[in-house]
Amino acid sequence: MKTRKVICSVWGLCALAFIAVSCTGDEMENTTGDEHGEPMNFEVTTGIKWNTPGPGWNTANSAPEDGTRAANAIPEQTLTLRGKKTLERLYMSRIVSDWEDVFPGSQQQVLTRGKIVRDKSQFYPSFGLLARIYRGTDPDPDRLPNYLDDIEIKDRGENVWTSDYTIYWPGKGWNIRMLAYAPYKADGVTFDENNTYNIKYKTPEDAEKQTDVMYSLSDEQPGDYNQPFEFKFEHILTAVRFVAGDGMSPELLDSVKITQIVGSGRYIINNKKSLWIPAYTDLITLSSKFGYDKFDTPNGEESIWVATFMVMPQVPSEGGVIEIKLTSGEVLTGKFRDDIWEQSVINTYYITRKEPELPE
């Protein structure tokens, strides 16, 4: 096992001076000495836009090319929540978006800096890197790693990212594939025991530990690439948010619970089409307290009363229930209705006391 130290430098938007790990196996011996390439440096970009919902969604909720959504987007459906002991009712409308949310009754575009990563300025302080090198055609194209094994890359400030040790490009005659993911050692994230490009995910039941998990898979690159390589990170989860809407006093909402949620699965990573394989037998219950989350608006910072879950894309079970607990102790419940939580889409449920008007 060999460790290599190299020089750090800054490149482009967010250069990463990499330090890396050790490699394994006798075949790696040829990457040492004068045969190896230059120090590895990387640029990082993030998927600024979340995916636009497909056909069938209300077009008012789809983001146009400039990445903003119509301020007058109309909710697609209304769910009524009822209490068991009183005649108390709440109404909840769902709006699907893939970019900047506009809260009902407001013309302000609201950009979260909470759990949802939208651009590089909100990226995590570190991410993990895995890599495989080989000569000629990859004899095991579905396997990782054999060169870099889950190395943490940290933000050192001033657009310099580095760890404690660096690697070189493996050199001429070698090829390399790389997988990056963020945040590093994210709760619920593990890699397939067979060292494949599969991310195994188990949703943390503590909502505070749920994060916007992202990944980037490189194409095959020559070992003597010797120039900055750009990783573009993409989202693999879906965001489900419950927000105090118009006329709803925040202090009345205590917590939210959702049941029958698919809690685990595998994310099969492929350059052509990545996909989820959910574990439908693993159904869990998630709960979260409401709290103030800070958002940036054109008029400055604003706080919104919200509870957010980051979960696997799925169609909630027919037996799934939403429970809203009020600060009075009253619990109001309702069932999910034909909801689809797509990958990298933000589902926002607005809670009000007045039944919203739906399109005819």
N, C-alpha and C positions, 0 to 999 in steps of 0.2 A: 504494500500500500504506500503510495507516494503523495506528498503534499507539495504544492508549488505556490510560490508567492510572485506576484507581478505588480506592475505599476497601475495606478488608477488614473482615469482621465474623464473629462466631461464631454458629452456629445449631444448635440441637438436639443430637443425639448426636455428630455429627462434622461441624461446619460447615466448608465449604471456601470460603475467600475466593479467588475465581478471578482469575487473571491470564491474559490470553489473548493472543491472537495477532493476526495481521492478517487482513483479508479481501481477497478478490480480485474484480475485475470492477467495471464502472461501477455495477451495480445495488446494490452495497454502500454507495455514497456516501450513500444515504438513511438509513443507520443512524447517521450522525454528527450532531452538533449537538443541538438540543433535541428531536429526534424519537426518539432512542433511549430505551430503558427504564432500569430500575434496574440496579445492579451485580449480576452473576450470583453466587448463593450456592447451595451444594449440601449435602445430607446424604448420607452413605454408610452402607449396611448391606451385610452379606455373607450369602450363603446358608449359614446356620449348619449346616443338615443337608445331607449329601450325599444323592443320590437313593437311595431304597429299591429294591433289585432287584425285578424284575417276577416274574410267576407262574413257578413252577418252581424258585425258589430255596428253600433250607431256611428255613422261617418263623422258626426260632430265631435266624437271622442278620439279620432285618429289624428296623429300629428302630421302636419304638412312638412314639406322639405326643410323649412327653416327651424323645425324642431319645437314649435309652439302649438298649443291646442286652442280651439275656439273657446272664448270665455263663456259662451252661452250654451255649452254642451248640456244635453238633456239626458237625465238618467234613463236607463233602459227598463228598469223595473223597480217596484217598491215592495219591501217586505214589512209586514206588520208584526211587531213583537207585543205579546200580551203577558200580563201578570196572572198568577194563579189565585191571588187573594183579593185583588182590587180590580177596578176597571181601567187601571193605568194602561196606556198604549204608547208605543213609540213607533215611528216609521223610519225605515232605513232604505235609502236608495243607493245603488251601486253605479259608480262611474269608472270606466276603464280608460286608462291613459298610458302613454309610453314616453312622456316627457314632462314638461312643466305643468303642474296641476293648477287649476283655477278654482278656488273654493266658491260654492254657490253664493250669489249675492255680492261677489267681489270681482273687480276687474284686475286685481293684482295677480301677477304670475308668481307662484310660490315655488321656490327651489329648496328642497330639503338638504340639510347637511347632517342628517342623522344616519340612519342605517342604510340608506340607498345611495350607492356611488353613482354619480352622474358624469363626472369629468375627472381629469387628472389631479385637480386641486383637492379632490375629496378622496383620492386613492389612499390605500392603507400604508402604514409605516414600514411594512415589510411584506415580502411574498416569497414563495418557495419555487425552486427550480430543480427539474429532473432532466436528464439527458441520456441518450444512447448513441454510441459511435460504432461504426462497422466499415468494412471495406467492400467495395462493389455493391451488389444488391443486398439489401438487408435480409439476413437469413431468418430473423424473427421480427417481422414488421409490426407486430402487435405488442411488442414487449418493451418495457422501460423499467428501471434504468440500468446502465452498466458503466456510466461515466460520472454523472452527477446524481446524487441520491438525496433529494429533498433538502437542498441547501437554502438557508435563510439569507435573503438579500435585504439590507436595511437602508432606510433613508437617512443619509448623513447630513442633509441640508444642502442648500445651494445647488439643487439638481444633481447631487452626487449620491449614488447608491453603491454600497459596498458591503462585503462581509469581511471576515478576518483572513481569509485565504482566497487566492484567485486561481483560475485555470487559464490555459491557453486554448486557442482553437487547436484541434488535434493534429492538424497539418495535412499536407498534400497526400492524396491516396485514401484519405478517410472521408466518410460522410457522417453527418450528425443530425439527430432529431431532438427537439427540446420541448418540454412541457412546463409551463409556468402556471401557478395558481395563487390566488390571494383571497383572504389574508393568510399569512403563514401559520400553519398548524391551526387552521380554523376549527372551531368546535363542530364536531359531527363529521368532519372530513377525514377519510382514510383512503389509502390506495389499495387496489386489488392485491391480494397475497401472491398472485401469479405475475406481479410486476407488469401489468398491462396498462393501457391508457384509460383505464376505468377508474372513476372517482366513486367511492362508496360513501353515501351520505346518510346520516342519521340525524333528523331534526332535533336540536336541543330542546328539551321541554321548558327550560328557562328562556323566556322570550328575550331577555337581556343578552343572552349568549348567541342568539341567531344573527348571522351576518349575511351581507350581500356577497355570496361566494362567486368568484370570477376565475376564468382560466384563459390561457392562450396556448395553442399548439402550433409549432412551426412546421413548415414543409421540410423536406430533406434539404440540407445545406452542405456544400462542400467543406471539408475540414480546413481548407485554406481560405475560407471566406474573408477573414482578416479585416472586417469592417463592422461598424455598428449594425446590430440586428434589431429590428423593431418587433416588439411584442404588442399585439392589440388584444386587450382583455375584453371578454364578453361575460355577461351575466348568465347564470345557470338556474337561478331560483325565481320565484314570483313573490311580489310584495302584496300583503293583504293588510289594509289599514282601516281602522274604525275612528271616525272623526266627529267631534261635536259640530253639527251643522247649524244652519240658520235657526235662530230662536231657541237653541238648546243651551241652557246654562251649563258650562263645563263642570261646575261644582256638584251637579246632580249625577254625573257619570263616575262610577267607581272603578269598574273593571269589566273585561269581556272574556268570555270563554267560548271556544269552538271545539266541537267534538267530532269523532269519526274522521280524523285527518290522516291521510297516508303519511307515515312518519319516516320511511326509509326507502332506499332504492339505489340503483347504480346509474351513473351518468357515463354512457359509452361515448368516448371522444373520438371523432373522426373528422378529417379535413373536409370530406364531402358533405356529411350530414351526421351531426351528433344527436343522440337521443337518450331519453330517460327510460329505464325499466323499473317501474315502481314495485314495491313489495306490498301488494294489496292486503296481505294478511296482517300487516303491521299498522293498526289503526290506533291513533293516540288522541289525547285531549290536551289542548294548549290554552293557557290563560295568561292575561297580562293586565296590569294596572294601567289606567289612563294617567297621562302626565303631559306636561308641557314640553313640546319639542320646538326648537328654534328654527325658523325659516328666513331666508333672505327675500325681501320684496323690494320693488323699486323705491319704496318710501323708507327703507331701512329694515332692521330685523324685527320679526314678528313671532310671537309664540302661539302655537296651536295645540289644543287639547286633543291628544291622539294616542292610540295604542296600535302598535305595528307588529306584524308577524312576517318572517321570511321563511317560506316553506317550499317544498317541491311543487312543480307544476302538476295540476291534477284537476279532476272533476270531483268536487266534494260529494261524499256519500249521500245517498237519499236519506239515510238516517242521521245525517249530520245536523247538529243543532247549534244555533247561536244563542248565547246567554249574555244579556247585558245586566250587570248588577248596579243598582243605584246606590248612592251614598245613604239613602234611607234604609237600605237593607233589602228592598224589593228587588226581585229577579224577574226580568221579562225575557221570554224565549220566542224563537221562531226557527223555522227550518230553511236551509239553503234551497233556492229555487232555480234550477237550470243554470247554475253558475259554472263557468269554465275559467280556471286560473291558468293562463298560459305562461310559458317561460318568458322571463324578462319583461313582464307586464305588471303594471301597478294597478291593483284593484282597491278602490277607495269606497268605503261604505259611510255615507253621511247620515247621522242620527238626528232626527228632529221630532218635535211634538205635532207638527202639522203635516198632513199627508201631501207629499209632492204631487204636482200635476205631471202626468205622463203624456207623451205624444199620442194622438189618436191612431 
